[in-house]
Amino acid sequence: MSALSPTPRTYRPRGPLTGRITVPGDKSISHRALMLAALAVGESRITGLLEGEDVLATAAALRAMGAEITREADGTWSVHGVGVGGLLQPDGPLEMGNSGTSTRLLMGLVASHGITASFTGDASLSRRPMGRVISPLEQMGATVHASHDGRLPLIVEGALPAVPISYTLPVASAQVKSAVLLAGLNTPGITSVIEPVPTRDHTERMLAGFGAELTVEDAADGARIISVRGEADLNPQQLDVPGDPSSAAFFAVAALIVPGSDLLIENVGLNPTRAGLFEVLRDMGGSIEQLDRRTVGGEPVADLRVRHSALRGVTVDPARAPSMIDEFPALFVAAACAQGRTATSGLEELRVKESDRLTAMAGGLTAIGATVEEAPDGLIIDGTGGAPLPGGGPIAALLDHRIAMSMAIAGLASRDGVTVDDVAPIATSFPTFDTLLDQTCGVAQ
């Protein structure tokens, strides 16, 4: 959509961010909640579901494979599942839009069912490699017919029965891990994933909550071994999705870099495998308080009070990358406004997201006056010491929602504003982004 009719917008400084906001539901949890509810027998009810385009693509695909999914007037989602092994042959291609998560996880579901599904996506998603998911699924017996270099459009022919495997992730990836575990649900025996570096664990938490027989072991070398017993029976659940920390990240960074800001972001999910950004921002001197810590749906949650702070540059430990991989674009904006140098490394994964986020953020920040050096696996940024960035644009969002939102918050801390060439992709994950900005500080169109 955005490629055909780009929607440019200029974001200018409009004063401090104040008050309280609630960000949309966690995208990762929303995808998984729909998928596991679709595999349970009976009705699951989900509140707080993110209603962005990515999650709606997942819902549409599951409907096409037999699940009954409806949204009620109060925003609650009802899912009547088909049971593990009960997915039906879809009548047409599964349109994934811009959602890599939908694609990779649904490939895992299809891989162990006796059905064939075609996956298509937009121009951005069609450039993203799927080989890391294809490899273990083919080991389990699925057949995948992909376009050049393992890209969309592709066809997955499921194996029935599939073959259980023990798979070591060559690169830390929660999506690959989840695809294999989801394939394992309808595979006789025990399917295991070994991750050398822990990644986000929403799939494990939710599988246990739905009643799957799951074990998680810590190996002597620091690796984690996650195993699921197949031919599982999943039980329907009542789920409340916490606020997405990846969405909260943009408002947290904006409040830290805009003078006078004092913002409360309510109901933010703080799963330890996802909260790395907030730890790094505190290391930089950011004032981020956790209030009313609690557990919602098995996930740790708190309200975050964020106040303007004098940030200082840091060297980010690459071991933290898996816990904040989607938040680095926002961190780069914070670094551009900090005192001194921020250095990041070990971020090769960012080159195969919705865009090459290292090159995109290096180019965008440089264009608005930041001092940025791009390395093969990270960025080195010399900050302004709190002075406003000059601004400029239009900056190319490259069909990437996180690039668009990162450059938007940079505009709030600029002198002359920042123009983003296309903000339409923001709707994939955060459809209320501009509304909440207007609510907290007002943003020029």
N, C-alpha and C positions, 0 to 999 in steps of 0.2 A: 504494500500500500504506500509506504513512505517513499519508495523508489519512484513511484509514478507521480505522486503529488506531495513533494516535500513541504514541510511546514516550518519555516524559519522563525526564530524568536530571539529577541535581545533581552538579556538579563542584566539589570543595572543595580547598583547599590541603592537600597531603599531603607536603610536603618537597621537596627538590631532585630534579631529573631527572638521573640518573647512568647509567653503563654504556654499552652500545652497542646500536643498533637498525638494522634495515634496513627502509626504507619500501617499499611495493608499487611495482611497475613503473610507469613513466611512462604516464599515461592517453593523452596525445596520440600518443605513439609506438605504444602498443598498438593503438589504433584503426587507424592507418595501416598497421601491420605486417599486420594481418588483411586489410585491404582490398587491399593490393598483392599479398600472397600469394595471395589469391583470384583475382587477375587474371593470375598467372604460370601457366606450363604446367609441371606437375610438383609435387613435394612441397617445401614450405618447413617449417622447424622453428623454433619460437619458444620461448625460455626467458625467464623473468622477466615474462611477460605479466600485466598487472593483471587480476585476476579480480573486479572490481567490476561492479555491475549495468549501468553504461553500456557497458562493453566487451563484456559478455555479450550486450547488445542488438545490437551490431554483428555479433558472431559468428552470432547467430540469424538476422539478416537476410541475411547472406551465404550461410548454409546454404539459406535459402528461395529464393535465386537460383542454386543449383546447386553451390556450393563444398562440399567435404567437409572438415569441421573437427572434430577430435577432441582431447580432452585425455587425455594418458597418465598413468599412475599416478605418475610422478616429477614431474608438473607441466609437462612439455614439451607444447606444442601443435603438432599436425601439421595442415597445411593443404594439400590437393590442389586447386590452382586450375583454373579453367575457361578461362583465357586471355582476353586483351583482346578484347572483342566477344562473349564466350561466356556472359554472364549470361543466366539463364533467367527467364521470366515467373513471379513468385511466385504461389502459389495463393491467398494471403490478404493482409491488410494487414501491413505491417512495423511492429511495435510497438517504438517507440523509448524508452518509459519516460520518463526525465528527461533523456535525452542529446541536447543540441543538436549536439554534434560528430557523433554518429552520423547524425543527420538531415541536416545540411547537406552532409556529405561523401558520404553515400550518394545524396543527390539528384544530386550531380555525376556519380557513376558511372552512375546510371540515365539521365541526360539524353542520353547519346550512344549508348545501346543501344536496340534496337528492342523495348522492353518497356514496360509500364505498371506502376507501383507506387504503392500507397496507403500513406501514412505517418500513423501515429497516435501519441499520446503521453499522458503523464499531465497533470494539471491545470496544473502549473507549466510544462511544455514547451509546452502548448497556448496559453499566454499569450505566448510569445516570438515576435517577428516574424521571418519568413523572407524578407521582401521583398528584402533585399540579396543573397540567393543566387538568388532567383527571377529577378531582372532579367537578370544575365548569362547564365543558362541559357536563358532565353527568346530572348536574342539569338543563341544557338547553335542555335536551332531547336526546343528542347523546348517542350512545352505543359504549363503548371502550372495546375491547378484548386485554389485554396486557399480556406480559410475567410476570414471577415471580416478585413481588414487583413493579408492574407498569412500567416495562422496555420494551425496544424494543427487538424483533419485536412486533409491535402492529397493530391492525386494528381499524379504526374509521368508524362507520356507522353514517352518518349524519342524523339529524332530520329535516323534512320538513312538517309543519313549526316547527322551534325551539321555545323555551319558553324564553321570556326575564326575566332576573334575576337582582337583586342587590347583588353584591358579594363583600364581604370584604376580602381583601388579608390577609391571616394569617401571611405571611412573605413577606417583600418587594421584588417584582419581576416584572420587566418591561416585561418579557416574558409572565408571566401568565396574567398580565393586558392586554397586547396586544392580546393574544389569545382570551380572552373573548370579547374584543371590536371588533375584526375582526369577531368573530362568530355573534356578534350583528348586523353586517351590513345587514345580510339576515334574521334577526329575526323580526317579526312584533312587534311594540311597542318600548319601551325604555329599553336598557340594560345599567346598571351602574356598575362601579367598584369603590370601596372605598379603597384608599391606605392610611394607617396610616402614612407612611413615603413617601414623594415624590420620585419617581424613574424616570429614563430617560423618556423624554416625546416626543420622536421622533414620536411615533404612533399618538399622539394627534395632533401635529403640521401638520403631513402629511395628516391625515384624514380631517382636516379643509381645507388644501390646495386643496384636491381633491373634495371638495364640500359637504362632509358629514355634517349632522346636529349634531353638537357636542357641549356640554357644559362642562366647568370645574369650579367647585365651591370649595372654601376653607371653611372647616368646622371650628367651634369654637375650636375644640380640636387639630387643626393643620393638620387634615386629608384632603385629596383631593378627591372629588367625580367627576368622569369622566363619562359622559353619552352620548350615541349615539343612534339616532333614526334609527330603522331598515328599511329594504326594501329601502335602500339608492340608489341614482343615483350618481355615481361618474363620474367626468369629466376628460378627459385626460389632462396631464400636461407636461410642459417642465421642467426638473429637472437637477440641477447641484449638485452633491454629494460632500460635503466638505471633506477634508482630515481627516482620522480617528484619534481622540485623543488617542485611545488605542495603535495605531501603533506609533504615535509621541512620546508616553511615553518612549519607549525604547531608542530612540535617544536623548530625553531630559535628561534622567538619565545618559546615556553614556557621554554626553557632560559635565554634572555637575561633574562627578567623574574622568574624564580623564584630567590630567593637560594640560593647554594650549588651551583647546577647546574653540571655538567661532563659533557656528553653527546657521544658520537660517533655520527654518523648516517652509515652506510656506503653507498657505491655510489650517490651522488646525481648525477643528470645535471645538467651545468652548461653546457649549450648557451648561448652568449652572448645568444641571443634570448629566453632564459628566466630568466636569472640576475640580473635587475635587483633583486629584493628583497634578495638577500644583499649587493649593493653598497650599497643604501640603509641597511640595518641596520649595515653597517660605518661608513658616514658618521655614523650616530647614536651611534657609539662601541661598537658590538657586537663582541665577541670571537668571530670566526668564522674558523677556520683551515682551509685546504684541504690535506689530506694525501693522498699517493699519487695524484697526478694521472695520469690515463691515458685512453686512448681505447677505448670499447666500442661495437662496431657503428657506427662512424663518429661517435659522439657523445662529447664530453669528459665525463669522470666524475671525481669525487674523493670522499674521505671528509671529512666536515665535523666538526671539533671545535668545539663551541659552549659557551661558559662565561658564567655570569651576568655582566651588565655594567650599569654606570650609563649608561643611554641618555639622549640629549639630542634635543630636537626639531629638525627640519630642514624646509626647504622642498623638496619633491620636484619635480624638473624634469619637466614633463609629457611631455617627449620620452622619458622612461624608461617611460612607461605600457605600451607594447606588450610590453616585456620582463618585465612583472610584473603584467599586468592581472588575473590570477586570484588573486594574492597580496595584493591591497590589503586585504581584510578582516583578514588576519593582521597586516599592517602597522598598521592602525588600532588593534589591541590593543596592539602595542608602543608606539605613540604615546601611548596613554592612560596608560601607565606611565612615560613618559619625563619628563625635566626640561624644561620650557618648551613651546613651541608647535610643532606639526607642521602644515604646510599642504600640501594636495594640490589639483590642478586638472587639467583636461583628461580627466576620467574619465566622460564621458557614457555610454561603453560599459557601465559598471557598472549603469546603470539598466535594461538589457535582458538581463541574465543570468538565472539561474534565479529570481532575485528582483530587485527594485530594491535593489542592495547598498548604495548610498549611504544611502537612507532606512532600510533594515533595520539597518545597523551604527550609524547615528546614534541610532536609537531604542533599540537594544539596549545600547549603551555608556552612553547617558544614563540608562537604567533601572537600571544597576548602579553609578551614581555618577560617571561620567566627565563631563568638560566638553567638549561637542561642538557645533560650529556647522555646519549643513548648507548648502552652497552648491549652485547648479545643477550644477556640474561637479566637485565634490569635497567633502572634509570638512576642517575646521580643528579641531584637537584640542589642548587644553591639558592636559598630562600631570600626573600626581600627584607627579612627582619621585622615583619609586621606592616611594612608600607604597602599601599595598594598596588596591585598589578596594573599596568597601563590599560590593558583591555584590547579589544579588536575583533577581528573576524571578517567574514563568516568562517567558523570552524567546522570542518567536516566531521559529522557524527558517524559516518560510515555504517549506517543502519544499526548502530550499537547503542542500546539504551543507556549503558553505564558511561560511555563517552559523553553522550548528550547531557546527562545529569551532572557529571563531574564538571564540564565546562560551564554549565548553568550556575553552579555554586561558586565557581571561580569568578563569574560575573558579579556576584554579590560583594566580592572583596576587591573589585577593580575600580579604577578611576573613571573610565569612560564606558564601561559595560562590555559584555561579550555576546556576540551574535553566534548562535548555533544554527547551522544550515538546515537542520531537520530534526524537530523534536518529536515527530510522530512515533519513532520507535520506543519512546518512554512508556507508551501504553502496554508494551509487552510485559512489564513487571511492576509498574508503579503508575497506574492511570490517574491517581489523585495528586501527583507530584506538584503540578503548578497550583492546584487549589490550596494545598497545604502551604506552599510558599507564600501565596497571597494572604493566607490566614495569619501567618507568623510575622511577615514583614512587608508584603506587597512587592510585586514584581512588574516592571514595565513590560508591555507587549512589544 
